[in-house]
Amino acid sequence: MCKEKELLEVDMLQLEAMRTKVLEVARKAYQERLMLLTMGNFSARDPETGLVAITPSGRPYETMTPADICLVTLDGEQVDCPHKPSFETPMHLYVYRNRPNVFGVVHTHSPHANAFGLVGRPIPPVLVTQLVYVRGTVPVAPYQQSGTEEFGRRALEVMGDGNVVVLGGHGILAVGPDLDTALSLAVYTEEGARVYFLALHLGPNPSTLTEYLERGDVTGK
């Protein structure tokens, strides 16, 4: 049984809406095939209470309901948890504690991005959406044992002031001012990785948008 903590002076409707949003975004990512089965994890932070709504561990997205989404404090205390919170909860909480402007975190196992992570190769901007929203090349964090705060610390260290990082052997971590933005960043990154992967098989040195702009071939308009 999870420990329950009384929620005083909390807008329960707002928290329920946050749980619903977490499930909505998780299902969108699943439908986009950014992960399979019960892989991946998604969370949002309430700006008023600081409570974090995060997907549970090992639950199918197709049958998940808003009531299945766990509520935890930034210190990891379970507030309302019908199931065990995601195994990657420590990583999510570390991000929120160290990036106060972040209110949505998405962690997917996107296959093409994951492939680049396995060989330690950053994903350059080959799509306009990458250049505009992801803000350039997505770096790769070396493989690290997951499920720990150290995993989150290393991910943020490599991410720098960006918003996406490829986790070596473990997919994508995308953060944003809200969950919808974080999901969009994960989608743009995976699509860029897919296109670049295909381009590498058509020629040894495909150009990136950054290179086009440096040569003056693209105006960006």
C-alpha positions as CSV (number, residue, x, y, z in Angstrom):
1,M,0.0,0.0,0.0
2,C,1.3,3.5,-0.8
3,K,1.5,6.0,1.9
4,E,-1.2,8.7,1.5
5,K,-0.8,12.2,2.6
6,E,-3.7,14.6,3.2
7,L,-3.7,17.4,0.5
8,L,-4.5,20.6,2.3
9,E,-5.4,23.8,0.4
10,V,-4.8,22.1,-2.9
11,D,-6.9,22.6,-5.9
12,M,-7.8,19.0,-6.5
13,L,-9.4,19.8,-9.9
14,Q,-6.1,21.2,-11.0
15,L,-4.2,18.1,-9.9
16,E,-6.7,15.8,-11.7
17,A,-6.4,17.9,-14.8
18,M,-2.6,17.5,-14.6
19,R,-3.0,13.7,-14.2
20,T,-5.2,13.7,-17.3
21,K,-2.7,15.7,-19.3
22,V,0.1,13.3,-18.3
23,L,-1.9,10.3,-19.6
24,E,-2.9,12.2,-22.8
25,V,0.7,13.0,-23.6
26,A,1.9,9.5,-22.8
27,R,-0.7,8.0,-25.1
28,K,0.2,10.4,-27.9
29,A,3.9,9.3,-27.6
30,Y,2.8,5.7,-27.6
31,Q,0.7,6.3,-30.8
32,E,3.7,8.0,-32.4
33,R,5.7,4.8,-31.6
34,L,8.2,6.7,-29.6
35,M,8.3,3.6,-27.4
36,L,6.6,0.1,-27.2
37,L,4.6,-1.7,-24.5
38,T,5.2,-0.1,-21.1
39,M,8.5,1.7,-22.0
40,G,9.0,5.4,-21.4
41,N,7.8,7.7,-18.6
42,F,6.1,11.1,-18.5
43,S,5.6,13.7,-15.8
44,A,4.3,17.2,-15.1
45,R,4.9,19.5,-12.2
46,D,2.2,21.7,-10.6
47,P,3.5,25.3,-10.3
48,E,1.5,26.0,-7.2
49,T,2.1,22.9,-5.0
50,G,5.2,21.6,-6.6
51,L,3.6,18.2,-6.7
52,V,4.6,16.0,-9.7
53,A,2.3,13.7,-11.6
54,I,4.1,10.8,-13.1
55,T,3.2,7.6,-15.0
56,P,3.3,4.4,-13.0
57,S,5.8,1.6,-13.5
58,G,4.9,-1.3,-15.8
59,R,1.3,-0.3,-16.7
60,P,0.0,-0.5,-20.3
61,Y,-0.8,2.9,-21.8
62,E,-3.9,1.5,-23.5
63,T,-5.7,0.7,-20.3
64,M,-4.2,3.4,-18.1
65,T,-6.5,5.9,-16.6
66,P,-5.9,9.3,-14.9
67,A,-6.4,7.7,-11.5
68,D,-3.4,5.4,-12.3
69,I,-1.0,8.5,-12.5
70,C,1.0,8.9,-9.3
71,L,1.4,12.1,-7.4
72,V,4.7,12.6,-5.6
73,T,6.6,15.5,-3.9
74,L,9.8,16.9,-5.3
75,D,11.6,14.8,-2.6
76,G,10.0,11.6,-3.8
77,E,7.4,11.2,-1.1
78,Q,4.3,9.4,-2.5
79,V,1.2,11.5,-2.0
80,D,-1.4,9.6,-4.0
81,C,0.0,6.5,-5.7
82,P,-2.3,3.7,-6.7
83,H,0.7,2.0,-8.2
84,K,4.5,2.1,-7.9
85,P,5.8,5.3,-9.6
86,S,8.0,5.1,-12.6
87,F,11.4,3.6,-12.1
88,E,12.8,6.8,-13.5
89,T,11.1,9.0,-11.0
90,P,14.4,10.1,-9.4
91,M,15.6,11.4,-12.8
92,H,12.4,13.4,-13.3
93,L,12.5,14.9,-9.8
94,Y,16.2,15.8,-10.2
95,V,15.3,17.7,-13.4
96,Y,12.5,19.6,-11.7
97,R,14.6,20.5,-8.7
98,N,17.4,21.9,-10.9
99,R,15.5,23.4,-13.8
100,P,12.8,25.6,-12.2
101,N,11.5,26.7,-15.6
102,V,10.7,23.1,-16.5
103,F,7.1,21.8,-15.9
104,G,7.0,18.8,-18.3
105,V,9.4,15.9,-18.7
106,V,9.2,13.3,-21.5
107,H,11.4,10.2,-21.6
108,T,11.0,7.9,-24.6
109,H,12.8,5.0,-26.1
110,S,12.7,6.4,-29.7
111,P,14.4,3.9,-31.9
112,H,16.4,6.1,-34.3
113,A,17.5,8.5,-31.6
114,N,18.4,5.4,-29.5
115,A,20.6,4.1,-32.4
116,F,22.6,7.3,-32.4
117,G,23.0,7.1,-28.6
118,L,24.3,3.6,-28.9
119,V,27.2,4.7,-31.1
120,G,27.7,8.0,-29.2
121,R,26.9,10.2,-32.2
122,P,25.0,13.5,-31.7
123,I,22.0,14.2,-33.8
124,P,22.5,17.4,-36.0
125,P,19.7,19.6,-37.2
126,V,18.6,18.3,-40.5
127,L,15.0,19.6,-40.2
128,V,13.8,23.2,-39.7
129,T,11.8,22.1,-36.7
130,Q,15.0,20.9,-35.1
131,L,16.8,24.1,-35.8
132,V,14.0,26.3,-34.5
133,Y,12.6,24.3,-31.5
134,V,15.3,21.9,-30.5
135,R,17.8,24.6,-31.1
136,G,20.5,22.7,-32.8
137,T,22.5,19.5,-32.3
138,V,21.2,17.1,-29.7
139,P,24.1,15.8,-27.6
140,V,24.6,12.3,-26.3
141,A,25.1,11.4,-22.6
142,P,27.3,8.4,-22.0
143,Y,25.6,5.2,-20.8
144,Q,24.7,5.4,-17.1
145,Q,22.8,3.2,-14.7
146,S,19.2,4.4,-14.8
147,G,16.7,4.8,-12.0
148,T,18.9,7.1,-10.0
149,E,19.4,10.8,-9.3
150,E,22.9,10.5,-10.8
151,F,21.2,9.5,-14.1
152,G,19.3,12.8,-14.1
153,R,22.3,14.8,-13.0
154,R,24.5,13.5,-15.8
155,A,21.7,14.0,-18.3
156,L,21.3,17.7,-17.4
157,E,25.0,18.2,-17.4
158,V,25.3,17.0,-21.0
159,M,22.1,18.8,-22.0
160,G,23.5,22.1,-20.8
161,D,21.1,25.0,-21.5
162,G,19.3,22.9,-24.2
163,N,16.1,21.0,-23.9
164,V,16.8,17.5,-25.3
165,V,19.5,14.9,-24.7
166,V,20.0,11.4,-26.0
167,L,20.7,9.0,-23.2
168,G,23.3,6.5,-24.2
169,G,21.4,3.2,-24.7
170,H,18.3,4.6,-23.2
171,G,16.4,6.9,-25.6
172,I,15.5,10.6,-25.3
173,L,15.0,13.0,-22.4
174,A,13.1,16.1,-23.4
175,V,12.1,18.9,-21.1
176,G,9.9,22.0,-21.5
177,P,7.7,24.6,-19.9
178,D,4.8,22.2,-20.3
179,L,4.3,18.6,-21.4
180,D,3.0,19.4,-24.9
181,T,6.2,21.2,-25.6
182,A,8.4,18.5,-24.2
183,L,6.6,15.9,-26.3
184,S,7.0,18.0,-29.5
185,L,10.7,18.2,-28.8
186,A,10.9,14.5,-28.5
187,V,9.0,14.0,-31.8
188,Y,11.1,16.5,-33.6
189,T,14.3,14.8,-32.4
190,E,13.2,11.3,-33.4
191,E,12.1,12.5,-36.8
192,G,15.4,14.3,-37.3
193,A,17.3,11.2,-36.2
194,R,15.2,9.1,-38.7
195,V,15.9,11.4,-41.6
196,Y,19.6,11.7,-40.8
197,F,19.8,8.0,-40.5
198,L,18.4,7.6,-44.0
199,A,20.6,10.3,-45.4
200,L,23.7,8.6,-44.0
201,H,22.7,5.5,-46.0
202,L,22.4,7.5,-49.2
203,G,25.7,9.3,-48.9
204,P,28.7,9.5,-46.6
205,N,28.5,13.2,-45.7
206,P,24.9,14.5,-45.7
207,S,24.7,18.2,-45.1
208,T,22.9,19.7,-42.1
209,L,20.8,22.8,-42.0
210,T,23.5,24.5,-40.0
211,E,26.0,23.9,-42.8
212,Y,23.5,25.2,-45.4
213,L,23.1,28.4,-43.4
214,E,26.8,28.8,-42.9
215,R,27.2,28.6,-46.7
216,G,24.4,31.0,-47.3
217,D,22.3,28.4,-49.2
218,V,19.3,28.8,-46.9
219,T,17.8,32.1,-45.8
220,G,15.7,30.6,-43.1
221,K,12.7,32.6,-44.3
